[in-house]
Amino acid sequence: IVFGGWDVYSDNVFEAASKARVLEPMLLHAVRPELEAIVPMRAVFDKAYARNLDGEHVKEGADKMELAEALMEDIRSFKETNGCDRLVMVWCGSTEIYIEEAEVHRSVAAFEEGLRGNDPAIAPSMIYAYAAIKSGVPFANGAPNLTVDIPALVELAREHGVAVSGKDFKTGQTLMKTILAPGLHARALGVKGWFSSNILGNRDGYVLDHPENFKTKEVSKLSVLDEIFRPESNPELYGDMYHKVRINYYPPHGDNKESWDNIDIFGWLGYQMQIKINFLCRDSILAAPLVLDLALFTDLAQRAGMSGIQEWLSFYYKSPQTAEGLAPEHDIFKQLMKLQNTLRHMMGEDLITHLGLDYYQELVDTL
């Protein structure tokens, strides 16, 4: 596997990792030559979409189509220089400002016209996704941006036989929600309120300190509980649930993110109870394995001819991308089953059903 990418800063990976202070210096120095060899390409960047960043290592172009073509040239050059058989692109960039689907996103023709016309509704992440798909490279979106989950790029992915998935890596607080909420729902325990607060001090936290960027993340985080509890189907248990999410930039924490959750629940006869969670996590340590898994599974999907939205990879995302009309699954246990069964199906193995009768009866018969 050969790693490469783009960054708004010119530091090589060793320099960037040293400044990020996620990994211990001794560990970094053990692989220093390999990390120093990875030098980022100039990024497509627009400060309007990440107000708190100032990128100096950026591409210039007459319009967004020219920037997309520059990315496609980077892709071609990287593949040739490194002798790669196949490529996968995973978006690990910052959260962009909140954008809603617009007319320019509705078809490939409209999108390409928008690229040539510098339409403000086309964010940098969309330019990367377009360049990847046009180059036949599968794309996974690890941020909550409206990126590849627009009709134009889904249509383009189908046309080019490219696998896509997203969005927003499920790492810290939301990971805990998708573990705990299914259990509360399974036991029919009601929820009056769920207050979530985060503090983090890395560049991600700095970007999210701007209200427009925070809104993109907030929408992604808020959708999880509604999809698991389905208050419209369970109004007595979850119809009045109050869900609040806060994210605060706190530099002393660096990459160590801290999340606090206060959950007000009630049980039989309406008796009140509380759950409190304090999760001291390391954001990048939780996210890095997801990036590698997504690269490997996305490549597998591409080799298997599974083009378009890879909903079976929902296990890795806060806000899973699905086909139009299909509700996303947020229960992490059901997501894992979906992932495992998809792999078993591809291998020609029997699917896992957990019926509870088949294997038990076989055991009884043998006795």
Disulfide bonds with the S-S distance in Angstrom:
none
